Amino acid sequence: MNKRHLLMLAAALMAAGGAARASDFPERPVRVIVPFPAGGAADAAMRVVAKKLGETWKQQVLVENSAGVHAIKAGAAAPADGHHLLLAAGSQIVTGPLLRSKLPYHPQRDLVPVGRLVTNPPVLLAHPSLGVKSVKDLIALAKKRPGELNFSSSGIGSPNQLAMEMFQAMTGTDMVHVPYKGGAPSVIELVGGQVQIGINAIPSVLTHVRANKLVALAVASSQRARSLPDLPTIAEAAVPGFEYTIWYGLFAPAKTPQAIVDRLSDDLQRALADAEVQRLLVEQGNEPAPTSSAKLAQFIQQDQHRWAKLVRERNLKIED
């Protein structure tokens, strides 16, 4: 047997071995690192999906909460056997690396996409005291009072700030950024009227909107949210082409065998197609958004291109 035939045989055996391992997966409980506090939107969504995956795999799916960038580093450094996964947001995979020169992980080098889990349509909000009822009202007031209106965010470089930077760039407005240390205090200050404008994920503000403590002006995503079906999108209301969506995806360490990644992706998509899973996610204010591994990788590339342009034009960065 010549060298070429030996190489072909070796490749065939490796492929067969990968397929066999995928068919046997999982052989023990699966751990999912969630780099967000327990009880938040990402954690709540992952727990719903983890329960369904556990039923499919007949193995426990353990959700482990851990804070910050080091949790992502730990997820990337975990054994690449499919039993160790990471839930991550677009801000950690796309915009974080664009804004920070030093991170203990490199998403494209250290992680492989499994599939998108949910999107979280943010909503543009105003405190009732501001007196605006629509996006057009807000734009008109901001142009009349440049540099006087302020907006809250969960921190410098946060998704909230980036969404408002995009809004200002597309509307020619100038508002003052007021960063807080986390999403909860930024919402509390907005509800209290210490700041006037915010753009926040629906799960974190839905109760305040329903109690009329905040005025919902529009959703930032390209489509209306099922939890607020009568609210227009920002693009519909006044800013054609505006689109901003918070998204969460499931990732595996980079050297995880492709057959295992494909199995994980297929099972994740089936779980997200389940009617009960969808009902529970929508009740939370999340939108099920399943994709294949390849589609998520493509989406990430497009997202990087879009945000790199904004980061460059607005001269945005986080000092390490």
C-alpha positions in Angstrom: 0.0 0.0 0.0 1.5 3.3 -1.1 1.8 6.5 1.0 -1.3 8.1 -0.6 -3.5 5.1 0.2 -2.2 5.0 3.8 -3.1 8.7 4.3 -6.6 8.1 2.8 -7.1 5.1 5.1 -6.0 7.1 8.2 -8.4 9.9 7.3 -11.2 7.5 6.9 -10.5 5.8 10.2 -10.4 9.2 12.0 -13.7 10.2 10.5 -15.2 6.9 11.5 -13.9 7.4 15.0 -15.3 10.9 15.2 -18.7 9.6 14.1 -18.7 6.9 16.6 -17.8 9.3 19.4 -20.6 11.6 18.3 -23.1 8.8 18.4 -22.0 7.8 21.9 -22.1 11.4 23.1 -22.6 12.4 25.9 -21.1 9.8 28.1 -21.4 11.8 31.3 -22.9 15.1 32.6 -22.3 18.2 30.4 -21.1 21.4 32.0 -22.0 24.8 30.6 -20.2 27.8 32.0 -22.4 30.9 32.0 -20.3 34.1 32.6 -23.3 36.0 34.0 -25.0 36.1 37.4 -27.7 33.5 38.3 -31.2 34.8 37.6 -30.3 37.1 34.7 -31.7 36.8 31.1 -28.8 34.7 29.8 -28.8 32.3 32.8 -32.6 31.9 32.7 -32.6 31.1 29.0 -29.7 28.6 29.3 -31.4 26.8 32.2 -34.6 26.2 30.1 -32.5 24.9 27.2 -30.3 22.8 29.5 -33.3 21.0 30.9 -34.5 20.1 27.4 -31.0 19.0 26.3 -30.7 16.9 29.5 -33.9 15.1 28.6 -32.6 14.4 25.0 -29.2 13.2 26.2 -30.4 11.4 29.3 -27.5 13.1 31.1 -27.4 16.1 33.5 -26.6 19.4 31.9 -25.0 21.5 34.7 -25.2 25.3 34.4 -22.3 26.9 36.3 -22.3 30.7 36.8 -19.0 32.5 36.9 -18.2 36.1 36.5 -16.1 38.0 33.9 -13.6 37.4 31.2 -11.8 34.7 33.2 -14.9 32.5 32.9 -14.6 32.7 29.2 -10.9 31.9 29.4 -11.8 28.9 31.6 -14.4 27.8 29.1 -12.0 28.0 26.2 -9.3 26.1 28.2 -11.7 23.2 29.2 -11.2 19.7 27.7 -12.3 19.7 24.1 -14.6 16.6 24.4 -18.1 18.2 24.0 -18.8 17.8 27.7 -17.6 21.3 28.4 -19.4 24.2 26.8 -19.6 28.0 27.2 -22.5 30.4 26.8 -21.3 33.8 25.6 -22.8 37.0 24.4 -22.0 39.0 21.3 -20.3 41.6 23.5 -17.8 39.0 24.7 -17.2 37.4 21.3 -17.4 40.4 19.0 -17.3 43.9 20.5 -15.2 43.1 23.6 -12.1 42.1 21.5 -12.7 45.2 19.3 -12.7 47.6 22.3 -10.0 46.0 24.4 -6.4 45.5 23.4 -5.7 42.9 26.1 -8.0 39.9 26.8 -7.1 36.5 28.3 -8.8 34.8 25.3 -9.2 35.1 21.6 -12.6 34.0 20.4 -11.7 32.9 16.9 -8.6 31.1 18.0 -9.9 29.5 21.3 -13.6 28.7 20.6 -15.7 27.1 18.0 -19.4 28.1 17.6 -22.0 25.5 18.3 -25.1 27.6 17.6 -27.0 30.7 18.6 -29.4 30.3 21.6 -31.5 33.4 21.8 -31.6 37.0 20.9 -32.7 39.6 23.4 -34.4 42.6 21.7 -33.4 45.8 23.5 -35.9 48.5 23.9 -35.3 52.2 23.7 -36.7 53.9 26.9 -37.4 57.3 28.3 -38.2 58.4 31.8 -41.8 59.8 31.9 -40.5 63.2 33.1 -38.8 63.8 29.7 -42.2 64.0 28.1 -41.3 62.1 24.9 -43.7 59.5 23.5 -41.9 58.4 20.3 -38.5 58.0 18.7 -39.3 61.1 16.5 -40.0 63.1 19.7 -36.7 62.0 21.2 -34.7 62.9 18.1 -36.3 66.3 17.9 -35.7 67.1 21.5 -32.1 65.8 21.4 -31.4 68.1 18.4 -33.0 71.0 20.1 -30.9 70.4 23.2 -27.5 69.0 22.1 -25.3 67.7 24.9 -28.0 68.1 27.5 -29.9 64.8 27.4 -28.1 61.8 29.0 -28.4 58.0 28.7 -27.4 55.2 31.1 -25.4 52.1 30.3 -24.0 49.1 32.2 -20.5 50.3 31.7 -18.0 51.7 29.2 -18.0 49.6 26.0 -21.2 47.8 27.1 -23.9 46.8 24.6 -26.1 49.6 25.9 -23.5 52.2 25.1 -22.7 50.8 21.7 -26.4 50.8 20.8 -26.7 54.4 21.8 -23.5 55.4 20.0 -25.0 53.8 16.8 -28.3 55.7 17.4 -26.5 59.0 17.8 -24.4 58.4 14.7 -27.4 57.5 12.6 -29.6 60.4 13.8 -27.0 63.2 14.2 -27.8 63.7 17.8 -25.4 64.3 20.8 -26.2 62.9 24.2 -24.1 62.3 27.3 -23.1 58.8 28.3 -23.5 57.9 32.0 -21.9 54.5 32.7 -22.8 52.4 35.7 -21.2 49.3 37.1 -23.7 46.8 35.8 -27.1 46.6 34.2 -29.1 46.6 37.4 -27.9 50.0 38.7 -28.3 51.5 35.3 -31.9 50.5 35.2 -32.6 51.6 38.8 -31.2 55.1 38.0 -33.3 55.3 34.9 -36.4 54.3 36.7 -35.5 56.9 39.4 -35.1 59.7 36.9 -31.4 60.3 37.6 -30.9 59.6 33.9 -33.3 60.2 31.1 -32.7 57.7 28.3 -31.7 54.0 28.2 -31.7 51.1 25.9 -32.0 47.8 27.7 -32.8 44.2 27.2 -36.5 43.6 27.5 -36.3 41.1 30.4 -34.6 43.7 32.6 -37.2 46.5 32.1 -40.5 44.8 31.1 -42.1 45.1 34.6 -41.2 48.8 34.7 -42.7 49.4 31.3 -45.9 47.6 32.2 -46.1 49.7 35.5 -45.7 52.9 33.4 -42.5 53.8 35.3 -40.7 53.9 31.9 -41.9 54.9 28.5 -41.0 52.3 25.8 -40.3 54.2 22.5 -39.3 51.3 20.2 -37.4 48.0 20.0 -33.9 48.1 18.6 -34.0 44.8 16.7 -35.0 44.4 13.1 -38.3 42.7 14.0 -40.9 43.5 16.7 -40.7 41.6 20.0 -43.3 39.1 20.8 -43.4 40.3 24.4 -44.2 43.9 23.2 -46.0 43.3 19.9 -47.5 46.7 19.6 -44.2 48.5 19.9 -42.6 49.5 16.6 -38.9 49.0 15.8 -36.6 52.0 15.8 -36.2 51.4 12.0 -40.0 51.5 11.5 -40.4 54.5 13.8 -37.8 57.0 12.5 -34.4 55.5 11.7 -34.4 53.2 8.6 -31.6 50.6 8.7 -31.2 50.7 12.5 -30.7 47.3 14.0 -29.2 46.2 17.3 -29.9 42.9 19.0 -28.2 41.3 22.0 -27.5 37.7 21.2 -26.2 34.7 23.1 -24.5 31.6 21.6 -23.2 28.3 22.7 -19.5 27.6 22.2 -17.1 24.7 22.6 -13.3 24.7 23.0 -11.6 25.1 19.6 -10.2 21.5 19.3 -13.6 19.8 19.9 -14.0 17.2 17.2 -16.2 18.4 14.3 -18.5 15.4 14.6 -19.2 16.3 18.3 -19.8 20.0 17.4 -22.3 18.9 14.7 -24.1 16.7 17.1 -24.3 19.5 19.7 -25.5 22.0 17.1 -28.2 19.6 15.8 -29.5 18.8 19.3 -29.5 22.5 20.3 -31.5 23.5 17.3 -34.1 20.7 18.0 -34.3 21.8 21.6 -35.0 25.4 20.6 -37.7 24.3 18.1 -39.6 22.6 21.0 -42.9 24.5 21.6 -42.7 24.4 25.4 -39.1 25.7 25.3 -40.1 28.5 23.0 -43.0 29.4 25.2 -40.8 29.7 28.3 -38.1 31.7 26.5 -40.7 34.2 25.1 -42.2 34.6 28.6 -38.7 35.7 29.8 -38.5 38.3 27.1 -36.0 36.2 25.1 -36.5 35.2 21.4 -35.4 31.7 20.4 -32.9 32.1 17.6 -31.4 28.8 16.6 -28.6 28.5 14.0 -26.1 25.9 12.9 -22.5 26.2 13.9 -21.6 27.4 10.4 -24.4 30.0 10.4 -23.3 31.4 13.7 -19.7 31.6 12.5 -20.9 33.6 9.5 -23.0 35.8 11.6 -20.1 36.6 13.9 -18.0 37.7 10.9 -20.7 40.0 9.7 -21.1 41.4 13.2 -17.4 42.1 13.6 -17.3 44.0 10.3 -20.3 46.2 11.4 -19.1 47.0 14.9 -15.5 47.5 13.8 -16.6 50.4 11.6 -18.6 52.0 14.5 -15.8 51.5 17.0 -13.3 53.2 14.6 -15.6 56.1 13.7 -16.6 56.9 17.2 -13.1 56.3 18.6 -14.3 53.9 21.2 -12.0 51.9 23.4 -11.7 50.4 26.9 -8.4 51.1 28.7 -6.9 47.8 30.1 
